[in-house]
Amino acid sequence: MSEEYYPGFLVKDSLKSRLAGHLALVLLVLVVLSGLDAGTAYGSQTGVLEGKIVDIAEMPINGAELYIFDSTDVKRPADFISNRTKEDGRFKVLLPAGNYWAVAIFRQGGGRFGPLASGDKHSGEPLAFELKAGITRQMDFMVVDLQEAARRHQKKSADLIRVSGQLVDEKGMPIAQAYAMASKTEQFGTLPEYISAWTDVKGEYVLYLPPGRYYLGAAIGFPPKNGYILKLDQQFVGDTKDLNIVVNSKNKSIED
Amino acid sequence: MLLRLFVYCKIANRKNMNRLFVILIILLLPGYAAAEVLTSDTVWSGDVVMTEDIVVPAGVTLTIRSGTVVQVLPADSTKIDPEYMSHRSEITVRGTLLIQGKTDAPVVFAMQEQNYLEQWAGIIVDSGRVELQWCSISGAETGMTVLQGKVTAKHLTISGNRYGLIIHDAESRVTLNDSRVEDNDYGLFLFRSAKLSSRNTAISNNHKNDIYTAEEGQLALVKEGFEAAGKITGQVYRDEALLGVTIWQGRILVDGLVRLPPEAQLLIMPGTVIEFTKRDTNNDTMGENGLMIQGRFIAKGTKEKPIIFRSAEKNRARGDWDAINILGSDQVQNLIEFCQIEDAFRGLHFHYANVAVTNSVLRNNYRGAQFQESLVTMRDNRFYDNKSGVQARDSEVVFERNQVFDNQNGANFFRLDLTAHHNLFANNNQDGLRIREGVSLVTKNQMIGNRFGLLVADSTYGEFRENIVIANQEGGLGMRNTDHTLVSGNVISKNGINGINIRESRGTIRNNVISGNRERGIAVISYSGTVSENNIYANGLYGIGLEGSSDIQATTNWWGESDLAREIYDSHDEAGLGRVHYEPVSEKPLPFIWPARQVLSDTTWGGVIQVAGRITVTPDAMLEILPSTTVKFDRSAGLEILGRIVARGLPDNRISFTSTAGQGPMDWDEVSLQQAGESKFMHSDFSYATWGIHSHFTSLSIIGCRFSNNDGGIRFRSGPLEISNSLFTGNRIGIRAYRGVGQILKNEITGNEIGIFVREKGSGLAIHNNNIFGNERYNLRLGDFNKQDVDARRNWWGEGDPALTIFDKNEESYIGSVIFEPVLTERVNIIVQ
């Protein structure tokens, strides 16, 4: 890395002086405000990268930055960092001509260095680009909550909803070794369409159901005795928490 | 290229010529190369190209003639078939491997292309037999790994590998004569009391370590399974489909592949035993009978009546049957509960399924469970004695309170949305928990006695909090190519080489205890992130050892009492290395909340440990407490010692057991000892407890301790107990004995409500040379149930008549006497320090 100074937020080595960063930022702002061709002002071997940083709804992000690296190793301090975006989400950075990899980052806490915290946003895999001298290049970036994005990538039973709560006795105490049931009808044959795993000492159950109207109940013995009636009648349109079901332990029948 | 490979492949018998044609076809298919289980005796000679794995199963012999060159193609795949031991190319020997090199025509194993070090796994002897001479092995992750096998080698050269030779288990028999293990990163590793017999063999000039013998660190875990009920086989099923609703109960024999099509249901009643005959049509030694579920599968056993899936063979063996396959069944949750699944190739196998597995035992399978693209809850299960416990990819998984132990590999998760908490991963020969890609929340797990405790690779986001990573034989936590990773609140201690290994990663390592690891607390090749507010102390070589050229930020850590120059290995020690920026340092230990309720293996506490609840030291574990340690208990918190405790304070570096609140007696509960072996408290202070120490049936030494401002200092039953040179003051009761056997010698017992209270059967006590004075009600009181006399001669009782400070037969005629004469006329010179 050359020691030459560039108004793109040059981050040299690992010390990453905030003072130097602020100074660079001020200079960059001056360049933009003066309307000068950056390549001309700072020599013929520079180019400009500019663009917009938006969120997943394609709305401009206020307070994001572009981190620019001169290699594919992006798990290190950036070589250059853009100005922090304003309401319009726009950034503009002057760089030496060359090949780069860039990621956009939005930190809720406003910091500049280190790993992301929960809720921070990131543009994912670094985007490679070549910047030629005297050229202004346009690139836009979309940032998302990485954790959310990664989770979205995983398997989900998108068409099932999750109904959960506790199985409790008449006094509200959790019942272990019981299970919840759900059916489209109050009565069922051998088994209702949906049953949960055995509860643990916390009495917690989970049922996975397609959205709709169901009768719910719970039992201790398996399989449930003939003639059990599911009494809790409820419509489910989305994930539902804390739906407790009372298990009548005396006669092992099922009540809501 | 492919043609050249084909030309190089020379395989001897006609059957394999046919196979060669198949291999060619396979090679011509883009991106696909088949691994192979040899199904008959095979001979290799000339040039052989190994495109992927070779398994030599039991009963089969692979002979490699002199002069053969085995070239291995690099393949770092995500192979998931259970019969293979590594994700790299390997030769796994469960049968016999004969290598017949000659002095002028040795057999050579090497990577086909240079610079591919570690790209094949090497030769893995998995209960098989190897006889070899004049052979060299290079380019492997491990030249040869021996798992309970037998190897006899002459003129073997293992060089240019990451690890040369690894031997697991004392039952392995490995003999090397006239051989060399050199120029590897590591030469010889011995795990679990394994031994090597050698003559005229050099293990030297390896780059990092020639010989490494791992310390014993395995947990003794109970392998309790379920018992099958009933013996009469009811229904027999062959290759058939079950339609509608089928209910199984009693004994079921499966003599084929039973299918459950979509919309059909199979309900298995509690207490059912399902046995599978072995059918092996392709001679790969793996059984093929099993269940293929596309409908709804409910196997809901109970604790009293579990359901058992196992081999029907007389001598049941791993791999006798295939699996419970659940495919494309994600519109209802399938249930597998209180089931025992054994002798299978894959016990459970899901694709695109929604499954809950709870309270079940998966043992003696090639793989306990394997799934992908599924929604899976696994809770309260035990996976043991499998080649691999559980392997999963591309799924959403809740993994809680499971025990994964004594497998070759523990849990291997690839690209999961994973929530894993309160699990135990122990004694696995390779990895306890391995995570690659995906999003992981891994909290409050224990990884103990594995070769590697927790490995995280290629992950962009993950949280690893409050885990116990202790006594893993080679490494504790490994991070490679991870980003935005939070490692916080963990205990990473007593691991074989390094506590944490980091490479090409960024993250936050904060508020951990990293101590007592055999070489480095943290070994860093490349890391861009922070290491802050950790307690890093008492590691064998360094707290942080840099192996790369980049600087790292490691400020505000506490480094113990050690010299910082010793704790950090960086550019000051070796030119070309980066620098560890460690200032400012924390001058005092950083309070650390102990994250687990159970201490399962030998554990050491130092610094400031906060106890938030009741922590139990289990019967086989020892808790050692270092000098200068402060243990702070939250309200009602305490310690229960079922194993052993040794608190070895020093006169000038005392240990303190006190409360977080610091308000008064009964702030916290007690240190309870139950048959806690040879326990010791030396130069330790107890304050604000309900009882400082409460001991039953324990051989206990208490020396130089102070008990002040507790409701009670010590209460004990049985013993033997020795209390000496200690101070008891400001307590309601200083010492309480119940059927006690012990010596109370040279203590200062003053300023309590009652100095010593003997509730019952005090004849086993010897109370001598103490200063027992100035206690508010009694210096010594016998309880109403104590009928025996108590020997308390030669103590100093303060000014005045000792009898007036003693409650015994003189006050209640039906209780025993305190024999206190002769008394000492001068105060005993006792220095409690």
Interface residues (C-beta under 8 A of the other chain):
Chain A: D13 S14 D73 K75 R76 P77 G114 P115 L116 H122 L146 Q147 A150 R151 H153 Q154 K155 K156 S157 D159 L160 Q177 Y179 G189 T190 L191 E193 Y194 I195 S196 A197 W198 D200 V206 L207 Y208 P210 F222 P223
Chain B: V245 I247 Q265 L267 M269 P270 I298 K300 T302 K303 D330 Q331 V332 Q333 L335 E337 F338 N354 A356 T358 N359 E373 S374 L375 T377 R379 D380 D394 S395 E396 R415 L416 D417 G438 V439 T460 Y461 N481 D483 H484 T485 L486 E504 S505 R506 G507 T508 S526 S528 G529 T530 S550 D551 Q553
